[in-house]
Amino acid sequence: MTNQQLIEQTVTLRRKAEDLLSGLLAEQRQRTSSPDALARATGRSSMDRAIQSAERMIETLDRTMVELGQPGSAGQTIAR
């Protein structure tokens, strides 16, 4: 796989991760029900964990882009 192909694939994956994060944040804003079972047990909801996981994925993809010499989209995360 060429460097350019890796860059294109990473950009595509980052867009998908951003879309996922955006959807999770929108869902979290709409939720008005009581905390789920995980939140009652640990203090963090499964939604919080999913959001944190998506944010970590975006950060990882940003680091990958920097390593590939293409920091263009690094640091452009979705605000909570």
Rosetta silent file (secondary structure, phi, psi, omega in degrees, C-alpha in Angstrom):
SEQUENCE: MTNQQLIEQTVTLRRKAEDLLSGLLAEQRQRTSSPDALARATGRSSMDRAIQSAERMIETLDRTMVELGQPGSAGQTIAR
SCORE:     score description
SCORE:     0.000 S_00000001
   1 L     0.000  133.523 -179.452    0.000    0.000    0.000 S_00000001
   2 L   -78.701  163.251  177.362    1.390    3.392   -0.941 S_00000001
   3 H   -58.639  -41.052  179.863    1.712    6.333    1.425 S_00000001
   4 H   -63.295  -39.949  178.277   -1.032    8.134   -0.509 S_00000001
   5 H   -65.103  -39.596  177.380   -3.381    5.160   -0.124 S_00000001
   6 H   -63.066  -41.177  178.509   -2.700    5.096    3.619 S_00000001
   7 H   -62.571  -48.103 -179.546   -3.474    8.809    3.833 S_00000001
   8 H   -61.003  -42.735  179.771   -6.725    8.403    1.902 S_00000001
   9 H   -65.652  -40.533  179.420   -7.779    5.440    4.026 S_00000001
  10 H   -65.840  -41.671  177.845   -6.955    7.293    7.242 S_00000001
  11 H   -61.612  -43.126  179.029   -8.923   10.368    6.122 S_00000001
  12 H   -62.266  -45.433  179.388  -11.915    8.156    5.300 S_00000001
  13 H   -64.035  -37.859  179.532  -11.737    6.424    8.679 S_00000001
  14 H   -65.666  -41.446  177.562  -11.453    9.769   10.477 S_00000001
  15 H   -60.249  -42.646  178.557  -14.554   11.087    8.714 S_00000001
  16 H   -63.783  -40.924  178.535  -16.460    7.975    9.776 S_00000001
  17 H   -65.409  -38.909  176.574  -15.237    8.402   13.359 S_00000001
  18 H   -63.763  -42.066  178.089  -16.311   12.065   13.306 S_00000001
  19 H   -62.205  -42.726  178.275  -19.746   11.063   12.025 S_00000001
  20 H   -61.643  -48.355  179.969  -20.024    8.461   14.772 S_00000001
  21 H   -60.544  -43.504  178.625  -18.970   10.957   17.438 S_00000001
  22 H   -59.220  -44.470  178.736  -21.396   13.548   16.114 S_00000001
  23 H   -64.393  -41.471  178.683  -24.229   11.025   16.241 S_00000001
  24 H   -63.926  -42.988  179.338  -23.318    9.915   19.757 S_00000001
  25 H   -65.138  -39.314  177.903  -23.197   13.508   20.995 S_00000001
  26 H   -63.983  -43.287  179.072  -26.557   14.282   19.389 S_00000001
  27 H   -63.984  -41.152  179.846  -28.087   11.205   20.992 S_00000001
  28 H   -62.180  -40.403  179.155  -26.605   12.118   24.361 S_00000001
  29 H   -65.254  -31.881 -177.464  -28.141   15.612   24.162 S_00000001
  30 H   -81.652  -21.121 -177.705  -31.555   14.121   23.385 S_00000001
  31 L   -69.656  131.038  177.182  -31.521   11.611   26.211 S_00000001
  32 L  -127.115   -0.274 -177.311  -33.560   12.667   29.188 S_00000001
  33 L   -77.105  174.204  179.636  -34.082    9.322   30.878 S_00000001
  34 L   -68.779  161.456 -179.379  -32.374    8.114   34.023 S_00000001
  35 L   -58.236  149.119  178.443  -28.816    6.785   33.879 S_00000001
  36 L   -74.378  175.770 -176.245  -28.324    3.303   32.477 S_00000001
  37 H   -59.358  -39.155  179.804  -27.243    0.354   34.627 S_00000001
  38 H   -63.740  -40.500  179.386  -23.562    0.949   33.881 S_00000001
  39 H   -65.195  -39.021  178.527  -23.835    4.566   35.016 S_00000001
  40 H   -64.536  -35.524 -176.944  -25.482    3.519   38.249 S_00000001
  41 H   -83.056  -37.133 -171.761  -22.670    1.038   38.920 S_00000001
  42 H  -115.993  -12.608 -176.559  -19.644    3.015   37.723 S_00000001
  43 L    88.554   -5.560  178.523  -20.727    6.647   37.526 S_00000001
  44 L  -128.180  133.667 -178.777  -20.231    6.667   33.742 S_00000001
  45 L   -80.657  163.850  175.576  -22.863    5.693   31.222 S_00000001
  46 H   -63.406  -31.341  176.625  -22.305    3.429   28.263 S_00000001
  47 H   -65.160  -43.714  177.198  -22.922    6.518   26.100 S_00000001
  48 H   -58.410  -42.752  179.834  -20.091    8.361   27.897 S_00000001
  49 H   -65.642  -40.553  179.235  -17.806    5.405   27.245 S_00000001
  50 H   -65.344  -40.961  178.491  -18.763    5.254   23.559 S_00000001
  51 H   -63.503  -45.683  179.640  -18.117    8.991   23.162 S_00000001
  52 H   -62.434  -39.533  178.300  -14.742    8.699   24.855 S_00000001
  53 H   -63.595  -43.329  178.580  -13.834    5.755   22.632 S_00000001
  54 H   -64.695  -39.664  177.903  -14.757    7.687   19.469 S_00000001
  55 H   -63.613  -41.488  177.455  -12.710   10.678   20.657 S_00000001
  56 H   -63.725  -38.532  178.566   -9.702    8.423   21.262 S_00000001
  57 H   -62.329  -43.527  178.821  -10.084    6.936   17.782 S_00000001
  58 H   -62.693  -42.597  178.184  -10.039   10.417   16.225 S_00000001
  59 H   -61.683  -41.235  178.334   -6.935   11.329   18.247 S_00000001
  60 H   -63.678  -43.453  178.856   -5.225    8.128   17.082 S_00000001
  61 H   -66.624  -35.311  175.382   -6.098    8.847   13.463 S_00000001
  62 H   -61.991  -44.345  178.281   -4.801   12.419   13.869 S_00000001
  63 H   -63.193  -38.423  177.821   -1.471   11.053   15.135 S_00000001
  64 H   -61.753  -42.877  179.168   -1.380    8.652   12.193 S_00000001
  65 H   -61.992  -40.762  178.188   -1.882   11.553    9.781 S_00000001
  66 H   -62.944  -44.225  178.758    1.006   13.450   11.390 S_00000001
  67 H   -62.114  -31.978  178.677    3.216   10.356   11.086 S_00000001
  68 L   -83.093   -1.710  178.719    2.255   10.113    7.411 S_00000001
  69 L    83.483   19.607 -178.430    3.224   13.761    6.948 S_00000001
  70 L  -130.237   72.765 -177.386   -0.355   15.006    6.494 S_00000001
  71 H   -76.946    9.395 -173.769   -1.430   16.885    9.642 S_00000001
  72 H   -45.708  -46.888 -175.712   -4.218   18.687    7.727 S_00000001
  73 H   -97.995   -2.238 -178.245   -7.200   17.387    9.686 S_00000001
  74 L   -61.518  135.466  176.479   -5.435   16.914   13.010 S_00000001
  75 L    87.147   -2.702  179.548   -7.043   18.785   15.855 S_00000001
  76 L   -96.225   76.940 -179.444  -10.380   19.391   14.157 S_00000001
  77 L  -100.050  164.498 -179.020  -12.603   17.546   16.568 S_00000001
  78 L   -81.027  130.685  179.381  -16.277   17.964   17.209 S_00000001
  79 L   -75.169  143.618  178.848  -17.118   20.161   20.166 S_00000001
  80 L   -74.603    0.000    0.000  -19.282   18.693   22.886 S_00000001
